[in-house]
């Protein structure tokens, strides 16, 4: 009972990998990369131009600005530099904005702390005289 039929070749590795949301296969090397990447990080092949539209909502310039002002401040810089929707000059502009915004916040916070310290000192001196 020997079978003389040749065995079928195994399926390519990329065909057996289930699709992952937000990830695509590079058509050149077959590695899995993020769907919003402009280039494959393994072989350097440029991805389709439509990949820019697949970027998550937090890479949109408006949301980066809203998050940086309202919530996370200068910690939004990684979002700026990883965003595929911003040009290099826009990334530098956002970075400059964040530096100025952070310096302004530090300046205001410093004087607020000084004011509160003076108020505390004044109140403790006034109440200390009545003891």
Residue pairs with C-beta under 8 A, 6 or more apart in sequence:
12 30
13 30
14 25
14 30
17 25
17 32
20 32
22 34
22 35
22 36
22 54
22 56
23 32
23 33
23 34
23 35
24 32
24 33
24 34
24 35
24 47
25 31
25 32
25 33
26 32
26 33
26 40
26 42
26 43
26 45
26 47
27 45
28 40
28 43
28 45
29 40
29 42
29 43
29 45
31 40
31 41
31 42
31 43
33 40
33 41
33 42
33 47
35 51
35 54
36 51
36 52
36 54
36 55
36 56
36 59
36 84
37 47
37 51
37 84
38 46
38 47
38 51
38 52
38 84
39 45
39 46
39 47
40 47
51 84
52 84
52 85
55 83
55 84
55 85
57 63
58 64
58 67
58 79
59 79
59 82
59 83
59 84
59 85
60 83
60 85
61 83
61 85
61 86
61 90
61 94
64 76
64 79
64 80
64 83
64 86
64 94
65 94
67 76
67 79
68 74
68 76
68 79
68 94
68 98
68 101
69 101
73 98
73 101
73 102
73 105
74 98
74 99
74 101
74 102
76 98
77 94
77 95
77 98
80 86
80 91
80 94
80 95
80 98
81 91
81 95
83 91
86 94
